[in-house]
């Protein structure tokens, strides 16, 4: 099993292959929605382990400290760099099923972000008393952040298209990397909401709808996210995008944030609400 590490290193040691998803607005929105659906016991336990801070406070930590959030790939240094930044993406195959790893140069495979959510949840649920403070904190941060990342359309790699939007388009007359649109611009058009405003507007599902959204496991959620998000690659390099594009895809972005919030609450309640 690849080991999770939370250590300080020089940024150049690990290339920043995976870009940010949602930005602070999106990640804070996901965490805030989740927080509204925590049980009293789960919230009390999280308050204890996070020194009274909200999970929203740590929602973008994995982006803020990418060079410090590393995984040990478990092979000798002679085979190449052993340390790698924790993954923020996942891949699907031709059949739409979630692949358990992202391919790296040299035929190495790094487990995807879903794996590290699953691993972190298992460690917190079954070994929390054996963990030191920094490892426990890192596991919580991975879950809070990566549930958002796995729901971002720009963080899913498809067969024949591994770009995650790493190409330029023209948005309202200005050249921009397509991936960046799925950071914050897609959420702020046409209104520059705060994260609490956006969470308030999105958190409208009934209990029955929430139960349907949170049914299944993390790989079911990944499969669904990939299926509904593939349409964003109707856009190609050099395309000129405007208001119509933003209005077409804004509902997808908002739906993904909402699902991520409810699903994050489910995982945290399962770990800390017992």
N, C-alpha and C positions, 0 to 999 in steps of 0.2 A: 504494500500500500504506500502510495506517495505521501510524504509527510508535509503537513502544513507548518510553515514557519512564519513568525512575525518578528522580523529583525531589521535593523537599519543597515543599509548598504549604499554604495555609491550608485547613483541612478544609472550610470552607463553600463553597469553590470548586466542589466536585464533590459533588452529592447522593449519599448512600450508598444507592443503589437496591437493591443486591443484598445480602442478608443472609448471615451466616456459615452454613456447612454443616458438619455433624458436630461442630463445636467442637474443642477441643484433643485430646480423647480420640480422636475418629475420625481426624483428620488424622495424629496421631502413630502410630496403629495402622497406617494405610495405609503410611506411610513406613517403619515398622519392619518390616512384612512384606516390603516391597520390598528393604530393606537386606539381609535374609537371603538374597535370591536374586540379588544382584549378583555378577558375576564378579570375580575378584581384580583384574583390570586396571581394570574400571570403578570399583571401590571405591577403588583407589589414585589414579586420576585425580580422582574426586570429592573425596577427602581433600585433594588438592593445591589444587583450585579453591575448596574451602570451608574452607581453613585448618585442616584436621583435624577440623572439626565434622561430626557426623552429619547426614544429610538430615532426621532427625527433629527436629533443633534448629530447622530452618527450615520445618517442615511447616505452621505457622499464620501464617507471616510475612505472607502476602497479606491475612489478616484483621487482623493487628496494625497494619499500615501501609497500610490502604486508601487514605487520601488521598494517599499518596506513590506508589502504583502506578497510574500513569495512562497513557492512550493519547491520542495526538493524532489527532483525527478528520479533520484535513486540510482544513478549509474556513476561510473568513475569519471573523473574530470577528463581523462584521456579521450572519452567519447564526445567531448564537447561541453559547453557550459551546463553545469548541473542544476543551477538555480534558474527558475523562471517565474515571471510575474503570474500571480493567480489569474486564471482565465475569467473573462467577462462575457464570453460568447458561448454558443453551442452550435453544433452542426446537425443536419438531417440528411438521410440518404434518399435515394430515388423513390423509395416507397413512403417517404414522409416520416419514417421512424427516427427518433433521436439517436444519434451516434454517441457512443460513450466517450469519445475523445476527439480532440481537434488535432489534425495532422501538423507536425512541425517539420522543419528542414531536417534531412538526414533520416527519414523514416521513424522519427520519434513521435510519440503520441502523448499529448497532455490532456488529462481528463477535463471535461467541460465544466462550465459554471454550475450546472445542475448537480453534478457529482459532489462538488464541494459544499453546496447547500445541504445535500443529503448527508454527507460525512459530518459536517458541523452539527447538524441537528441530532444525529446519532450520538456524537460525543457529548453534547450538552445533556441529552436525555439520560444517558447511561453512565457517564463518567464525570459529571460536573464537579463532584467533590474531590476528584483526583487532579483537577486542572488548576494551574496557577492563574492569577488574575488576568495577566496579559493574554494567555491562550483562550481563556473563557471569553474575554472581551472581543478578541479577534473572531471567534466563531460566531458570536452574535452579530458583529458587523458584517461578516460574509453573508449571513442569511438575510439581513435587512437590505443590503445593497443588491445582492445577486438576484433576489426575487424580482426586483425592478428590472435589472439588466435582461433577464431571460424573457421578459415581456416586451422589450423594446424591439420593434421590427428591424432596426438597424444592427442588431446584435445576433442575427441568425444567419448561418452560412448554409447555402444551398448547393446541391450538386451542379458543377459547372459555373457557379457564381460564389466565389469565396471572398468577394470584395468588401462585404458589409458596408457598401456605399462609398468606398474609397475612390470616387471619381468626381469630377467637377460638373456642376450644372450652373445655370443662370437663374437665380431667384429674384424676381422683380427688378431685373436689370443689373444685378450684382453677381459676380461669380462666387460660388460657394461650394464646398465639398458636400456632396449629397448626404453623407452620414451626419454632418453637422446639423442639417435640417431636423433630423430626428433626435436632436439633443434638446433644444429649447424652442427654436422658431415655430415648429409645428404646434406647440402648445400655447404659445402666446399670440397666435393669430386668431381672430383680430383683437383679442383683449389681453392686456398684460396682467393676468391674475397673479395674486400671491399664492403660495402653496396652500394656505388655509382656505382661501377663496375657492381654489380649484377643487380641493378635497370636498368642501361643502357642496359644491355643485355636482360632483360626480358620485358621491356616496348616497345614492338614492334607490338602491336595489332592495326589494322586499326580502324577508327572511328566506322565502322559497327560492328566490333568484340567487341569493348568496349561497344557499345550500347546493344549488346546481353548479355554480361557479367553482366551489371548493371541493366538489366531488372528485374522486380519483387521486392519483399521486402526482409527484412532480414531473414525471415523464409524460403522463397524460397531458399536463398543462403545457409542457414544452412542445409536444406534438401539435396541440391546438394552436399555440402561438405561431408556430411555423406555418401552419396551414392558412391562417387568416392574414399573415403578414407578407406572404410571398408576392402579393399584388403590388407591393411598393416598387418592385423591379420592372414594372411596366415603364418606369422612367429609365432613360439611358444617358450615358455620358454626353454632355453638351446640350441637353434639352433645356429649353427656356420655360421656366415655371412661373406661375403667377397666382393670383388670388384663387382661381378655380382649383388649382392643385391643392392649396392649403385647405380649402373647404371640403375637398373630396376626402382627404386623408386625416383630417383633424378628428373625426369621430372614431377612427381606428385607434389613434394614439390615446384618446380619452378612455376608450373601452379597455385598452390594455393596462392603463394605469389603475383603473377601477378593479379589474380582476387581480392584478398584482397585490393591491392593498388587502383585499379579502383573503387571498391565499397566504399572504404573509401573516395575517392575524391567525389563521388556522394553524400554521406551523408553530408560531410562538405560543399559542394557547396549549398546543399538544405538548410542548416541552416544559413550559413554565406554569401551566395552570393545573397541574396535577396535585 
